[in-house]
Structure formats: C-alpha cells, structure tokens
Amino acid sequence: MTTGALNQAVKRNADRFPDDFAFRLSPDEAAALRSQIVTANAGRGGRRSLPTAFTEHGAIMAASVLRSSRAIGMSVFVVRAFVRLRDVARTNHEIAKHLALLERRVTAHDAALKEVFAAIRGLLDPPPNPRTQIGFRV
C-alpha cells in the first residue's frame, strides 16, 4: 500500500475523517518534518500537498477504509497498540493515586512524629520549678 493509495482512500471517505480524526499540517509543521537529506526538495518533484496527520481515532479509521490484507493486519495492530496505551495510561494514573495516598500518610506520620519529639524534649528539659527541700528549717 503506497502513501498515494492511503491519501486517495482518505479523500474518497472524507465523511469518515472529521477534523478531530485527521487534519492537514501547516507549512511550518511540514517544513519541520522534512529531512534535508532523505526527502526531495519541494521545488523538485517533492510533495505537492501538505501531509495529513491522524489522531488516535483517525488512525483506526484509516486502517478500516483500506482493504488489503496488510491494511487489515495493520488495523488490528493499531487497535491493539491503542488499547495497550490506554492500559499504560490507566496504570500510570493508578500509580499517581497511590503516591498521593502515601504522601498523605507520610505527612500524617510527620505530624505524629513531631508531637512525639516535642513530648520527649519536654521530658528531657528540667522541670521549671524545682522542688523545695522537705524538712525543718533552722
């Protein structure tokens, strides 16, 4: 499957690719992607139109509009990749939640330890009013 075939399939199925699925890069974005060595110069038979970028949903939709066996395999691959990315993101969210919980616990322990140390310091200091001697005075 060539890039031209993909572009043609996207154009034929334009209703499947709203702006939040696929969009054209700006000239500045396209220039930033262009390699000076590998990509042909724009004035010498290079790309005549700006490249299309696909979002997560657009990549899945692009794989679904192509009919070759390789495109079907890539469609399955893309779906699995995005499912795995979601799992990783969910796991990272759960780790962040656990870290926040630990941080709250440590903060609570810090406050309790400060109270314990203050009590110990209070025991180490001499009493403020020393006792008077017991017995008779002469």
C-alpha positions in Angstrom: 0.0 0.0 0.0 1.5 3.3 -1.1 1.1 6.7 0.6 -0.8 7.8 -2.5 -3.3 4.9 -2.1 -3.8 5.9 1.5 -4.4 9.6 0.6 -6.8 8.5 -2.1 -8.8 6.3 0.3 -9.0 9.2 2.8 -10.2 11.6 0.1 -12.9 9.0 -1.1 -14.1 8.6 2.5 -13.8 12.2 3.7 -17.0 11.9 5.7 -15.2 9.3 7.9 -12.4 11.8 8.8 -13.8 14.9 10.6 -11.3 17.5 11.9 -10.7 15.6 15.2 -9.7 12.5 13.3 -7.4 13.9 10.6 -6.1 17.3 9.6 -3.5 18.8 7.2 -0.3 20.0 8.7 0.6 23.7 8.4 3.5 24.6 6.0 5.7 25.3 9.1 4.9 21.9 10.6 5.6 20.2 7.3 8.9 22.0 6.9 9.9 20.9 10.4 9.3 17.3 9.4 11.2 17.5 6.2 14.7 16.0 6.3 17.3 17.8 4.2 18.9 14.5 3.1 16.1 12.0 2.7 13.2 14.0 1.4 13.2 15.6 -2.0 13.1 19.4 -2.3 9.7 20.9 -2.6 10.5 22.6 -5.9 11.9 19.4 -7.5 9.1 17.0 -7.7 8.6 16.5 -4.0 5.2 16.6 -2.2 2.7 18.9 -3.9 0.3 18.9 -1.0 0.7 19.2 2.8 0.8 15.9 4.7 -2.2 14.6 6.6 -1.9 13.8 10.3 -4.2 11.3 12.0 -5.4 11.3 15.6 -5.9 8.0 17.5 -9.4 7.6 16.1 -8.3 8.8 12.7 -5.6 6.1 12.5 -8.1 3.4 13.4 -10.5 4.8 10.8 -7.7 5.0 8.1 -6.8 1.4 8.8 -10.5 0.4 8.4 -11.0 2.1 5.0 -8.1 0.2 3.4 -9.0 -3.3 2.0 -5.7 -5.1 1.6 -4.7 -7.9 3.8 -1.7 -5.9 5.0 -4.1 -3.0 5.9 -6.3 -5.3 7.9 -3.3 -6.6 9.8 -2.2 -3.0 10.5 -5.7 -2.2 11.6 -5.6 -4.9 14.2 -2.1 -3.8 15.2 -3.2 -0.2 15.6 -6.2 -1.2 17.7 -4.0 -3.3 20.0 -1.4 -0.6 20.3 -4.0 2.0 21.4 -5.6 -0.4 23.8 -2.1 -1.0 25.3 -1.5 2.7 25.5 -4.8 3.2 27.4 -3.7 0.4 29.8 -0.4 2.1 30.4 -2.1 5.5 31.0 -4.5 3.9 33.4 -1.7 2.2 35.3 0.2 5.4 35.5 -2.9 7.1 36.9 -3.2 4.4 39.5 0.4 4.8 40.5 -0.1 8.5 40.8 -3.1 7.9 43.0 -1.1 5.5 45.3 1.7 8.0 45.5 -0.7 10.7 46.6 -2.1 8.4 49.3 1.5 7.6 50.5 2.3 11.3 50.6 -0.8 12.0 52.8 0.2 9.1 55.1 3.8 10.4 55.4 2.5 13.9 56.1 0.3 12.5 58.8 3.2 10.5 60.2 5.4 13.6 60.2 2.9 15.4 62.3 2.6 12.5 64.7 6.5 12.2 64.9 6.7 16.0 65.6 4.3 15.5 68.6 6.4 12.6 69.9 9.6 14.5 69.6 8.1 17.5 71.4 6.9 15.3 74.2 10.4 13.7 74.5 12.0 17.1 74.6 9.6 18.2 77.3 10.7 15.2 79.4 14.4 16.0 78.8 14.1 19.6 79.9 14.5 20.2 83.7 11.3 21.0 85.5 10.5 24.7 85.5 10.0 25.0 89.3 12.5 22.9 91.3 11.0 21.4 94.5 11.8 23.0 97.8 13.6 20.9 100.4 11.5 18.8 102.6 12.1 19.2 106.3 12.6 21.8 109.0 14.5 25.0 108.5 16.9 26.1 111.2 
